[in-house]
């Protein structure tokens, strides 16, 4: 069976897809990250079911790009699980996220910049620049493009809720570089600010999506109906039988 391997953040994972209109915040939180009530309604799951694909998912809520690149490296390089009969869909999230290894927790910690995490505050002030991080993201994309091309793997990138301004064109960046958020609300005009993505980040486009009922009113994640629309957007871009771009 052909595999669909997905990378990205909460929009890709399907956080909140089980939201029902009228739910309270408490009720919503009980189903937002549910493997039963939310994730099967995600666009990745809908695409996989429609096209008889096995979905191997590495996306998760609040994930940083750094976390996704690490997971991809571990899967494709360290585990040597190379299979050419796959399609890779990779969602690019906010550059205001990163991860670091905690010697105390003996694990990687994913953080927002800035956040309550003391290390996050230091990084945000001393070691972060949006343009530099966007350039770094671009070069990581180019590196993985070379890897996938050499392995004969079909892979595609897409912006989740920001139109990143990369230093050069990326041929396999879907939707002409427009974000899923912009496509969802049918508004591809430049946003008034970079969407950092947290539960209080209500820029112009998220505000419109919330007003149109395309995202839930609590965490601003796409509703079940929006995931159906997003799945249709991908079907117009990719022939999932062949893996080729339409």
C-alpha positions as CSV (number, residue, x, y, z in Angstrom):
1,X,0.0,0.0,0.0
2,X,1.3,3.5,-0.9
3,X,2.1,5.6,2.1
4,X,1.3,9.2,2.8
5,X,3.8,10.6,5.3
6,X,2.8,13.8,6.9
7,X,4.8,16.4,8.8
8,X,3.6,19.6,10.4
9,X,1.8,21.2,13.4
10,X,-1.7,21.0,14.9
11,X,-3.4,21.9,11.6
12,X,-1.9,18.9,10.0
13,X,-2.4,16.6,13.0
14,X,-6.1,17.5,13.2
15,X,-6.2,19.2,16.6
16,X,-9.7,20.4,17.2
17,X,-11.3,18.8,14.2
18,X,-13.9,17.2,16.4
19,X,-15.2,20.5,17.6
20,X,-19.0,20.8,17.7
21,X,-20.8,24.2,17.6
22,X,-21.9,25.2,21.0
23,X,-19.3,23.3,22.9
24,X,-17.9,25.0,26.0
25,X,-14.1,25.5,26.4
26,X,-14.0,22.6,28.9
27,X,-16.0,20.3,26.6
28,X,-13.8,21.3,23.6
29,X,-10.5,20.5,25.5
30,X,-11.6,16.9,26.2
31,X,-11.8,16.2,22.5
32,X,-9.3,18.6,20.9
33,X,-6.4,16.2,21.0
34,X,-8.4,13.0,20.7
35,X,-7.3,10.1,18.5
36,X,-10.9,9.1,18.3
37,X,-12.9,12.3,18.0
38,X,-10.5,14.7,16.2
39,X,-7.6,13.1,14.3
40,X,-9.7,10.8,12.1
41,X,-11.4,14.0,10.8
42,X,-8.2,15.7,9.8
43,X,-7.5,16.4,6.1
44,X,-4.6,13.9,6.1
45,X,-6.9,11.2,7.3
46,X,-9.6,12.1,4.8
47,X,-7.0,12.0,1.9
48,X,-5.6,8.7,3.1
49,X,-9.0,7.1,3.3
50,X,-10.1,8.4,0.0
51,X,-7.1,7.2,-1.9
52,X,-6.3,4.0,0.1
53,X,-3.1,5.4,1.5
54,X,-1.4,4.3,4.8
55,X,-0.9,7.5,6.7
56,X,2.4,7.7,8.7
57,X,2.0,10.9,10.7
58,X,4.7,12.9,12.5
59,X,2.8,16.1,12.9
60,X,1.6,17.2,16.3
61,X,0.1,20.1,18.1
62,X,2.4,23.1,18.7
63,X,5.2,21.5,16.8
64,X,8.1,23.6,15.6
65,X,9.7,23.3,12.2
66,X,12.9,22.1,14.0
67,X,11.0,19.3,15.6
68,X,9.6,18.1,12.3
69,X,13.1,18.2,10.6
70,X,14.5,16.2,13.5
71,X,11.7,13.6,13.2
72,X,12.2,13.4,9.4
73,X,15.9,12.9,9.9
74,X,15.3,10.1,12.5
75,X,12.8,8.4,10.2
76,X,14.5,8.6,6.9
77,X,18.2,8.6,7.9
78,X,18.7,7.0,11.3
79,X,16.1,4.2,10.9
80,X,16.9,3.6,7.3
81,X,13.2,3.3,6.5
82,X,13.5,4.2,2.8
83,X,10.5,3.4,0.7
84,X,10.0,5.0,-2.7
85,X,6.3,4.2,-2.8
86,X,5.3,7.2,-0.7
87,X,4.2,10.8,-0.9
88,X,5.4,13.3,1.7
89,X,3.2,16.3,2.7
90,X,5.1,18.7,4.9
91,X,3.4,21.7,6.5
92,X,5.6,24.7,7.4
93,X,4.7,26.3,10.7
94,X,5.6,29.5,12.6
95,X,9.3,30.3,12.8
96,X,8.5,31.7,16.3
97,X,8.8,28.1,17.6
98,X,11.8,26.0,18.2
99,X,13.0,23.1,20.4
100,X,16.0,22.4,22.6
101,X,17.3,19.4,24.4
102,X,16.8,19.6,28.2
103,X,19.5,17.7,30.2
104,X,17.1,17.9,33.1
105,X,14.2,16.2,31.3
106,X,16.4,14.1,29.1
107,X,14.2,15.0,26.2
108,X,13.6,17.6,23.6
109,X,11.4,20.6,24.7
110,X,9.3,22.4,22.1
111,X,8.8,26.1,22.9
112,X,7.2,29.3,21.6
113,X,9.2,32.5,21.3
114,X,8.7,34.1,23.7
115,X,6.9,31.9,26.3
116,X,6.9,31.3,30.0
117,X,9.9,28.9,29.6
118,X,12.9,30.9,30.9
119,X,15.1,29.6,28.0
120,X,12.4,30.8,25.5
121,X,12.6,34.3,26.9
122,X,16.4,34.4,26.5
123,X,16.3,33.0,23.0
124,X,13.6,35.5,21.9
125,X,15.6,38.5,23.1
126,X,19.2,37.3,22.4
127,X,19.1,34.8,19.6
128,X,16.1,35.3,17.3
129,X,15.5,37.1,14.1
130,X,12.4,36.4,11.9
131,X,14.2,37.0,8.6
132,X,17.2,34.8,9.6
133,X,15.0,32.0,10.8
134,X,13.0,32.1,7.5
135,X,16.2,31.9,5.5
136,X,17.3,28.9,7.7
137,X,14.0,27.2,7.0
138,X,14.5,27.8,3.3
139,X,17.9,26.0,3.3
140,X,16.5,23.1,5.3
141,X,13.8,22.7,2.7
142,X,16.3,22.8,-0.1
143,X,18.4,20.1,1.6
144,X,15.5,17.8,2.1
145,X,14.4,18.4,-1.5
146,X,17.8,17.2,-2.7
147,X,17.5,14.1,-0.4
148,X,14.0,13.2,-1.6
149,X,14.9,13.8,-5.2
150,X,17.9,11.5,-5.0
151,X,15.8,8.8,-3.3
152,X,13.0,9.1,-6.0
153,X,10.4,10.2,-3.4
154,X,7.6,12.6,-4.3
155,X,7.4,15.4,-1.6
156,X,5.5,18.6,-1.3
157,X,5.6,21.6,1.1
158,X,2.9,24.0,2.1
159,X,2.6,27.0,4.3
160,X,0.1,26.5,7.2
161,X,-0.9,30.0,8.3
162,X,1.9,32.3,7.0
163,X,3.2,33.1,3.5
164,X,6.9,32.8,4.2
165,X,9.1,35.1,2.2
166,X,11.9,32.8,1.0
167,X,15.0,34.0,-0.8
168,X,14.2,31.9,-3.9
169,X,11.4,30.0,-5.5
170,X,10.6,26.5,-4.2
171,X,9.0,24.5,-7.1
172,X,7.2,22.0,-5.0
173,X,5.7,24.5,-2.6
174,X,1.9,24.1,-3.1
175,X,-0.9,26.6,-3.6
176,X,1.6,29.1,-5.1
177,X,3.0,29.6,-1.7
178,X,-0.3,30.7,-0.2
179,X,-1.1,29.3,3.3
180,X,-3.8,26.9,4.1
181,X,-5.4,29.7,6.2
182,X,-5.4,32.1,3.2
183,X,-6.8,29.4,0.9
184,X,-9.5,28.5,3.4
185,X,-10.8,32.0,3.8
186,X,-10.2,32.8,0.1
187,X,-8.1,35.8,0.9
188,X,-4.5,35.7,-0.4
189,X,-3.7,39.4,0.2
190,X,-0.7,39.9,2.4
191,X,-1.5,39.6,6.1
192,X,-1.0,42.6,8.4
193,X,1.3,40.6,10.7
194,X,3.1,37.3,11.0
195,X,0.8,34.8,12.6
196,X,2.8,33.3,15.5
197,X,0.0,30.9,16.4
198,X,-1.2,30.7,20.0
199,X,-4.6,30.7,21.5
200,X,-4.6,34.5,21.8
201,X,-3.0,35.3,18.4
202,X,-6.0,36.8,16.5
203,X,-4.7,38.5,13.4
204,X,-6.8,39.7,10.5
205,X,-7.0,36.3,8.7
206,X,-7.7,34.2,11.8
207,X,-10.3,36.8,12.8
208,X,-12.1,36.3,9.5
209,X,-11.8,32.5,9.7
210,X,-13.4,32.6,13.2
211,X,-16.2,34.9,12.0
212,X,-17.0,32.6,9.1
213,X,-17.0,29.6,11.4
214,X,-14.1,28.0,9.6
215,X,-12.1,27.6,12.9
216,X,-13.3,27.0,16.4
217,X,-13.6,30.0,18.7
218,X,-11.2,28.7,21.4
219,X,-8.0,27.5,19.8
220,X,-8.7,28.7,16.2
221,X,-8.1,25.3,14.7
222,X,-10.0,24.2,11.5
223,X,-13.4,22.7,12.0
224,X,-14.4,19.3,10.6
225,X,-16.0,21.1,7.6
226,X,-12.8,23.1,7.0
227,X,-10.7,19.9,7.0
228,X,-13.0,18.6,4.2
229,X,-12.3,21.8,2.3
230,X,-8.6,21.6,2.9
231,X,-8.5,17.9,1.7
232,X,-10.3,19.1,-1.5
233,X,-7.6,21.8,-2.0
234,X,-4.9,19.1,-1.9
235,X,-6.8,16.9,-4.4
236,X,-6.6,19.8,-6.9
237,X,-2.8,20.0,-6.5
238,X,-1.7,16.4,-6.3
239,X,-2.7,13.2,-8.1
240,X,-2.5,10.9,-5.1
241,X,-2.5,7.8,-7.3
242,X,0.7,8.7,-9.1
243,X,2.2,11.2,-6.6
244,X,2.6,13.8,-9.4
245,X,1.6,17.4,-9.1
246,X,-1.5,18.3,-11.2
